[in-house]
């Protein structure tokens, strides 16, 4: 039996794709364990049925020298912990799921002469992957990246959970009637304040007949937004802090408004058109690159965060919903960008690296 250690942590954007690969590996008979920290992985990994080894590590601040120095000190301790975990697990191969958790584990794997497969979910290589890519066995990319060609690199897409398939059941879950049009707004587990404010401003009081707003606002802003909507909230507005089984929300909706992190692949897997508002402070502005991929493919409209307000959002959304032919064409284009085999493709690379070692 092939033994695999996956290093992934921090945000759900790193953990969820890694779990999709882990499921594909387990389906092929591999034994999988995770190394992570205390953030999203602490809940998601055990819930999925995998062992999680904890290490203490944090990202290196680019603006605060004291925090940066602390992060470097913790990285040294995390490297020692990673080496110990690899000695205990004795894996055949290590996979880095991106983010700072993967740094010390990837470095420990290379020091132990274990094959290392890296995954990159965004339209540029993150710092950890840039440091490790030159010695990795394979680097699996979500997008083609200039200068990252050759045998070491393979474009696989970003792994996502299997999409929901029963649209009638998904719409029933959210109380949508046959004639309703659903606008889904989301910005990650914390939410996106500019999206939240623009959506409340555009549709919090009233909406066109038949339009329902399903708004996953994130836990940070939810209570304030709920107070502004009133009790009870308007019948057309369904505000939630978070949506479990998010694939059903994507399937139920007719149009998404969202940031453009790795979730663009979930939007594509569901075949949904989107209005994308890239997070302006993302590293290397990679969310704009992600959004451009969707726009160039005909699946999305891009609105810069600095230009987003209630009036702009209302104009963009109302124009798309009024043009059903365009909306249908965008949905088809979105589905055409999907990479449903991404998790299986990465799992195959991981297993091939283990066999070749």
N, C-alpha and C positions, 0 to 999 in steps of 0.2 A: 504493500500500500504506500502510495506517495504521500509524504507529509509536507504540508505547506504552512508557513507562517506569513500572515498578512499584517502589515503595519499600516494602520489608518486611524485617523482621529481628528478631533477638532470640530468641524462642522458636519452636518448631515450630508453636505455636498461631497465630502470625502468618504464618509462611512457607508452611505447607501449604495454607491457603485461598487465598493469593495465587498459588501454583503452579496450583491448580485453575482459577482465573480465567485465568491465563496460557495454560493448555492450551485453554480455550474460545476465547480470543482468537486463538490460533494456528490453531485449526480454522476460524476465519472469515477467515483470510488475513492477520492482522495480524503485524507484527514486534514482538517483545517483548524488552526488556532490563530487568535488575533493578539496583537500588541497595540495598546492605545493608552490614552490618558484618562482624564476625568470629565470629559465633555460629552458630546453626543454619543460617542461609542460606549460610554459607561452604561447607558440604557439600551441602545439599539442592538449591540452585539450579543449580550446574554439573552435578550428577548428572542433573537433569531436562533438561539441554540448553540452558540459557539463559545469556547473558552476565551476569556480575555485576561491577558497579563497587563498589569498597569505599570507605566513608567511615568516619571514626573519630568515634563519638558514643556517649554513654551516657545512661541515665536519670538524672533529677534526684532525688537523695536527699531524702526528706522528713524525715530524722532526723539527717543528718550535714552540717553547714554546709560543711565543707571539701570533701567529695565533691560537694555541690551546686554550689559555686563552680567546681570542676574541670569538672563537666558543662556549666556555662554557657559556660566558655571553649572547650571542645571543640565545643559547638554552633555557635559563631561560625565556627570553622574548617570544620566540616561544611557550613555554609551556603555558604561560598565554594567548597568542593569540589563541592557539589550544583549550584551555578550553572555551574561548568565542565563537569560531566558533561552537563547539559541542553544546553549550547551544542554539545557534541560530538555528542550523540545526535539533537538536533533533533526531539524527539517531537511528535506532534500532540496528545497528551493524557498526563497523569500520573495514576496511581492510587496512593493511599496505603493500605497494608495494615494500618495501625495500628501502635502501638509508637513508641518514640522515634526510630527510623530515619526514619520517615515525616515527622517534624517539619521538619527542614531541607530535605528534598526538596520537601515540599508548599509551604513558604514560598518556595523558589526558583521553583517553578512559578508561584505567584501573582505573584511579582515579574516574571516573564517573560511574564505575561498568557497563560499556558497554562491550558486547562481542567483542573480537578482533581476527580477522583472519589475519595471516601473510602469505606472499608469498616470496619464495626464488628462484631466477632464476639461481644461480650458484652452483658449486660443493662444497661449504662450506657456512656456515651461516655468513652473514655479521655482523658487530658490532651491529647495531641496532637490528637485529633479535636475536642475542645472548642475548642481554639485556632483550628483551621482551618475548622470547619464553616460558620461564617457567610459565608465567601467561596468555598466549594466549589460546583461546578456541581451535584453530587449527592452525597448521603450514603446509602449502602446499609447498612441495619441488619439484624442477625440477629434482633432481637426488636422488637416495638413499644415505643417509649419515650415516657413522658409528656413533653409539651412539645416533642417532636421530630416534629411533624406538618407537613403542608403540602407544597408542590411540591418543595422541596429534598430531602425525605426519602422513601425507599422501603424497605419491609420486604421483603428478598429471602431471608432466611435466611443461614446461614453455609455457604460452599462447603466441600465435603468431597470426598476422592477417590471415584471410583466404587466402590460397595460390592461385595464379593465375592458371587458368586451360586451357587457349587457347594458346598452344605453338606456333601455326602458327602466331597468332596475336602478340604475344610477340616478336617473331623473326622479324616480319615485322616492329615492332616499332623501332628496333635497326638496321634496314637495313641489316639483315643477309640473305644471299642467301641459297638455299636448300643445297648446298654442303659445306657451311661454318661450321667450328668448332669454338665455342665461348668459350673463357677463360674469366671468370668474376673475377675481383680483387677488393676487398673492405676492408676497415678497420674502419668503423664507420664514424660519421658525421665529425670529425676532420681529419680522415684518419689515416694511420699508416706509419710513415716515412720509416721504414725499408722495408715494402712491396712496397711502392711507388718507392724507389730507386732501389730495386732488379728488379721490373717489367720493369721500364724504361730501366735499363741496359740490361735486357734479351731480350726485344722485342721492344724497342723504335726505333731501326733502321731498323730491318728486322724480319720477322717471317716465319715459314714454310708455304708452299703454302696452302691456304685454312683456315689458322688460323686467327681469328679476336679477338682482345683484347678489352674488355669492362672494363674500369678502373674507378671506383669511388674513386677518390684520396682524397676527403675531401677538405674543403675550405682553409685550412691552406697552403697546398702545391700545390694546383692546378695551380696557375699562373706561378710559377717557373717551374713546370713540362711541362706546355704547351709551355713555351718559349724554353725549351730544345728539345721538339719534333719538333718545327719549325712551320711555317705558310705557307702553310697548313701542318697539321700533316700527317704522313704516312697514306695511305688509310686503312691499316689494324688496326689502333689504334684509338679507340674511348675513349678519355679522358674527364671525366666530374667531376665537384666538388661533385655532389650529384645526386642520381637518385630517383625521386619521383616514387611511385608505384613500389617499389623495388621487389615485388614478381614477376613482369614480367621479370625483369633482371635475377632472379634466374631460372625461367622457361625457358628462352631463351638460357641459357648457357649450356655447356656440362661438365664443370669443374670449381670449385671455388678455388680461393686462398684468404684466409681471416685470421683474428684473430679468436679467439675461445671464445668470450664472449657468451652472451645469443643468439646471432645470429645463433649458431649451430642448434638451434631448427627450425629456419626458413630454413636453408639449408636442414635439414631432412624433413621438411614439403614439400619442393619442390622435394625431392628425388634426391639430387645432390651429387656427389662425391666431395671431397675437399682435398686440401693441406692446413693444418692449421698451423699457426705460432703464438703460444700463446704470448700475451703481457707479457714480463718478469717481469714487476713491478706490476702486478695485485695483489690485496690483497690475502695473503695466497696462491699465485700462482694458483688461482682457474682456470685461463684459461688453464693451463696445464691439470688440472683435467677434464675440459670440453672436451678438445681435446682427452684425453685418452678414454673418453666415446665413441667418434666417432671412434677412431682407433680400440678399442676393439670390436666394433660392425661391423668392416669391412668396414666402410664408408669413412675413411680418412687416409691420411698420415700426420704425425707430423714432422715438421722441427723446431728445436729450433731457436729462434730469433738470438742467437749468431752465428749460423751456416748459416744464410741466406745471400746469395749474389746473384748476377745475374747468375753466373754459376750454383750454386746449384738449384736455382729456375728453370732454363732452363732444367737441367737434370731431375728433378722430374716431371715437367709438360710434357716434351716431351716423357718421358718413359710411363706415364699414357695414353697420347693420342695415343701412338703407339700400346697400348694393349687394343683393344676395348672390349675384353671379360672381362678383369679385370675391366675396367671402368664401364661396364654394371653391373657387380656383386657388385661393390661399390655403384652404384646408387640404386640398389635394397636394399642393406643393409641400406643405408641412409633412404630410405622410410620406412623401417621396424622399425627404431628408432623413427619415428614421433609420436607425441601425439596430434592428431588433436582435441581431446576432452578436452584439458587442461583448456581452458577458461570456458567451461560449468561445468567441475568438480569443479573448484574453486568457481564459482558462486553458485553451489549447496551447498558447504560448508558454504559460507557466509549466504545464506538464511536459512540454517539449524541452524546456530548459532543464527540468529535473532529470529527464532521461539522458540528456546529452552530457551531464556532469560526471 
